[in-house]
Amino acid sequence: MELFWHRAFADSWLEADKQGRLPHAVLLMGPVGVGKRAAAAWMATQRLRPDPLTILPGYPFDRPELPDMRWIATPEDKKTIGIEQIRALVSELSLTSYEGHGKVAVIEPANDMTVNAANSLLKTLEEPPGDALLILVADRVGKLPATIFSRCQRIDFSVPGEPEALVWLDRVQPGTRWLDALRMSGGAPLAAIDALNDLDTNTTMGRDLSVLGQGKGSAVEVAARWAKIDPGFVLNWLSQQVKLAILATSAGRETADGLLIDDSVLRRMDRRNLFCYLDIINRLRGQPGGSYNVQLSFEGLLIDWADGLKDCGLTPPTDGMQLMTAGHN
């Protein structure tokens, strides 16, 4: 199925190609689930084997299997893209094209590159060999070095409008609870597909936050349950809920679509402390897996939440991160 919200991007890319104005290095940005990887696969295919019938990126997509194509991703057994992967890519890009249409490399997510890996890519970004196209996909632009960011033409993908996204999702799987999944995913349609199976978990976690925020329940017991769920899922969900809580506490707003936290809880919390809390969550999200004690970290977050975030703005940022290494001292 075509990703219709990519139409403006696709039209612009095809026109630039027709006029011979394609860049050598691009950075695809936007929320997770908006279709950046599908766009990267489409760009690679259009460059190496142009198909006038395929005018838009589609879902689901496959990584192109082409002689002049390299797709660099984070290895399953690691958390980063290492310098060895990038060095091998740079070496291969210097070779002659097999089919005579140049070479294409996709790096995703580019924000997973180590500092050394990113540095080894700089010269290639500045002066790509031959007729090469480098496509970098970033889920978290803030983790990219400024040197990488400045050397790419940036393409920002936004989520489609909710009504249009729901029409598209209903074509994927008719008669499904897409509205809840879409709102839970921040409006990103492909993320909503992944979130569909997690709706019950999301509802339960939202109930947990509401109960704790009302001064009831046990933060330690909730943390023990949450620690059995994938930590990345929990932290991403919690970050999204706090963002929605910040939106709901904006002047003139009573709620935000997708927010599962009871309004009475938010009335106990200062908006500035919500921003502080979000910063702590996102710092934790940026830590490599296995570098912190999950249950202790969740306990700290939930105890602060149950206390109404009263001390968040008073605690130095470094103190909020001490929980991450508590299990390794």
Buried (B, 14 or more C-beta within 10 A) or exposed (E): EBBBBBEEBBEEBBEEBEEEEBBBBBBBBBBBBBBBBBBBBBBBBBBBBEEEEBBBBBBEBEBBEBEBBBBBBBEEEEEBBBBEBBBEBBEBBEEEBEEEBBBBBBBBBBBBBBEBBBBBBEEBBEEBBEBBBBBBBBBBBEEBBEEBBEBBEBBEBBBBEBEEBBEBBEEBEEEBEBBBBBBBBBBBBBBBBBBBEBEEBBEBBBBBBBBBBEEEBBBEEBBEEBBEBEBEBBBBBBBBBBBBBBBBBEEEEEBBBBBBBBEEBBEEBBBEBBBBBBBBBBBBBEBEEEEBBBBBBBBBBBBBBBBBBEEBEEEEEEEBBBBBBBBEE
